[in-house]
């Protein structure tokens, strides 16, 4: 139902951008609602036009958009959708961005750099968004960039349930591929009740962008090593980490990551890597030509559907994660 509402009755409506309509459709089916018919097109000069084909006045709107390449086009489309909803008198507008755009630009590493993740939050607010919902933000501080409620969803239950169902966690070590992901790896060890290891990268001072040594801190010999990260982009870091673990006697190596960006050489690298399995969710679309034999894709749609339902019914999103927040 995109539905008929009674006066003063709360009225939920789902909207989908064009980046990944299959995910929005799956969320809609789980919630037993319909996606609002939308006319979206690109003019000859690449400007985007959006018009909703039914009234949205007074609705509680949820605008779902995945930000795969070309990221800028899909960000702009979502902003235009939010603006259209605001001008059409939607009562509350929630941006649902499973993969938050520009999340890796969350702080300044050097002078004269932008903080683009903050800019994105400001753009959503200016367009008319009242609330943001996203999955596994690259940095938790992004929650503070938006002037309003932010629902930070965790894919850990989805990924860990699969890992527990398939692997013997008593012989498993969770591995952080670098120092920046230690907190994430620690959450995994709490969930699986297993050991933790960390890979420390020492860069070659004589060659730019080259890792000279991978130091492994923790017990990995004879263990099933689970490398965890929030995303796999070009897969360079995680494939080098897998090689370092195998060199130090790991029994096998698997990977689990939320966002399958899979840019450039990622598929070739993962196909040629030591990984027994690479486990991701479908926060981003994966074209058929980017699939490979050892790739397992789990659906994030049930989590998003439950979170939207909790928000709409003024329930608790935190309750979905058994105390994690």
N, C-alpha and C positions, 0 to 999 in steps of 0.2 A: 504494500500500500504506500503510495505517496500521499494519499489519504484525504478524506474530508474531515475537517475538525469542527468542533463545537466552539462557540464563543468562550474565550478565556481558558480553553483547554490546552495543556502543553502539547506541542505538536512537533515531532521529530522528522527531519528531512535529511536525506543523504545526497551529496553531490560528488561527482567524480570528474577530475581532470582527465586529460587524454594520455598522460604518460603511462598509466598502467591500469586500465579499466578492469582487467580481470581480477585484481585484488579487491577493488571496490565492490565488484559484483559478488565476490565470495563473502565479504563482510555483510552486504545487504541480504544475501540469502540466509546467512546464519541469524540475522536479526528479524527475518521475515518482513522486510520492508523493500521498497523499490528505490532505484536511483532516479532522481528527478531528471526528466528529459531536458537536455541542454543542447543548444545550438552553439557550437564552437568552431571557429575557422581562422585561418591565417590569410590576411590580405596579401596582395602581390608584393608589397614592400615589407612583409614579414610581421606587420602589426597583428595582434590577436584580438578577435571579437568574441564575446560571450553573451548569450541571452538565455535565461531560464524560461521554459515553455509552459510553466504554470505558476500560480501565485505562491509567493513565499512569505507573505505578510504574517508577522507574529510567530514564525516558526523557530525552532531550535535547530540551527543548521550545522551540519558537519561536512566539511569540504576536504575530501581525501585526494591527495596527490603524492605520488612517488617521484623523487627527484633523481632520476637517472639522467644520463647525457641525452640531449643537451640541457644541462641543469638550468641555465638562465632562462630558457624558453618556458620550462615548466614552473619555475618560480613566478615568472611574470603572469602566466596563465592563472595560477592559484591566487595571486594578488588581485587580478581583475575579477575573478569569481567572487572573492570576498567583498570587493568594492560594489559589485552588482547586487549582492545580497544586502549590504548595508543600505544602499539607495532604494532597495525594494522593500525596506522595513522589516527585515528578519529581526526577531527579538534578540537572539544570541547566536554568535558565529564562532564555531570552533574549527581551527585549522588542524587537520590530521596529516602530519608529515612523518610517515614511518622512518624515513631517512632524512634527518634534518640537513638542509642544504648549507654548505660552507661551514660545517661544524668543526673542521680542523683548523679554521682560522679564528680561534677562540681567544687569542691573546697576542700581544706584540712580542716578537722575538728580537726585533731590532728597531731602530728609529725609523720613522716615516712609513711604518707599515699600518695597514688597516686592521680593525677587529671586525671582520666581515660577518661572523656569526651574530654579533650584536646588531649590525646593520640589518640583517635579515629579520630579526625579532622586531626592530623598529618599523620596518616596512609592513610586516603583518599587522602591527598595532595601528599604524597610520591608515592602512587599507580598511580597517574596521573589525579586525579579529578581537574577540573577547577572551579567547582561551586557546592554548596550544596543546597538542598531544603528539608525542614522538616516542620512538623506540630506541633504547640504548644510545643516548647522546654520547658523542665522543668525549665530552668533558661535562661533568655535572654542573659546573658553574654556568652553563648556558641557560639553565633553568632561571637564573636571576637576571638574564638579559631582557626578558619579556615582562612588561608591566601588566601582569595579570596572572591567573592560574596557569600552571604548566603541569600536565600529566606526563611524567617520565615513566614509560613502560619498560619492563625488563623481559628480554627474550630468554633469559636463563632457564626458567621452568620448562619452556618448550624444548630447548636444546638438551638440557640435562636429563629430562625424562627419556628422551630418545637414547642418549648415551647409556643411561642406567639399564635400559631394556635390552641393549645389544652387547655391552661389554662388561667384563668382570672388574668392577671398580676397586676390588681389594688389591689388585696388582697394577693399579693405575697411578700415575703422577700427573697432576695438572701443571702445565708449564706456561709461564708468562714469556712472550717472545721478546720483551724489552722491559725496562724499568717502569715505563708509563702504564703498563697493563697489569701491574702487580695487584692492585685493588680488585680488579675484575677476576684475576686468577684466584685470589683469596676467597672471593664469594663462591667460586666453583668448588674449592676444596671444602668449604663449609657444607655445601649441598651434597657433594659426593662422599664426604668423609674420607678423603685420601690425601696423599702427600703433595707438597708444593715444590716446584723448582723454578728458577729464574735464569733467563739467558741475558748476560751482560755483553753488550756490543762495544768493542774497543775499535775505534776508527784509526785508519792509517793516516798519520799526520802529513805524510808526503804525497798522498793521492786523494783528491777531493771525492767525497761521496762514496768512499770505499771502506768496507768493514774488514779490518785486518784479522781480528780474533773474536771468536764467540766463547765467552767463559760461561760454563754452566754451573750454577750454584744449586745444589740439591742432588738427591739420589735418582738417577735415571737408568742406570745399567740394569738390563733384564726386565725393565718395566714397560708397560703400555703408556706412552706419553701423549697427553692430550694438550695440544697447543690451543690457547683460547685468545680471541681478539674481538674487537667490536666490528671490524670490517676487514675484508680482503680486497685491496685495490689492485695494484700491479703484481702482488704476491711475492715480491722480492724478499722482504723481511721474513715472512713466515716460511718460505721455502728454504732459505739459508738456515733458519732455526731448526727445521726438520733435519737437514743434512748434519748439523752440528750434534743433534741428539743421537742420530744413528751412528755417527763416528764415536760417540761415547757409550755405545753398547745398548741403546734402547732396543727393546724387543720389537716394537712397532710404534708408528707415530700417526695420530689422527689430528684433525683440526676442527674446531668449532668456532664459527663467527656469525654474527647477526646479519651484517649487510654485505651482499655479494656484488661489490662494485665491478670487479673483474675487468679492469681497464687494460688496454694494450696487450702486453705479453702474458697476462695472468694465466690464461687457460693453457698456453704452451708450457709455462713454468710448472703449473700444478700437475699437468699430465705427465711431465718428465720427473716429478718430484718423488720423494720417498713416502709420501702419504698413503696410508692404507685407505683412508676415507676423508673426504672434506664435507663437513656438515654446515649448512647455512639455512637461513630463513628466506622467505620471499618478500622482504621489505622492498626489494627492487626487482624489476623484471629481468629474467635471464633469457635472452634469445636462444633459439634452438641451437644455433651454431656455437654458442658459448657453453653448452652442456658438455660434460665429459663423463667417462664411465664411473669414476669414483666419487662423483658429486651427488650428495643427498640434499634435497631441498624440502624443508619443513614449512608448513603454513603458519604465518603469523596472524591470519585473519580471525581465528577464534579469540585470540587475546585482544585484538583491536575491537571486535564486536562486543566483547564483555565489558571493556573499558568504556566504550561509548554508551552502553546501556547503563552502567553505574553512574556516569556523569549525568545522563539525561534524567535518571530517577533520583538524583541527589544522593547516591550511595557512596561507597568508599572504593576508590581505585586501589588504594594501598592494600585492601583486603585480598586483592587478587594475587598478592605475592607473599602471603604468609608472613607478614611482618617486615618484608623488605620495603624500602622506600627510597 
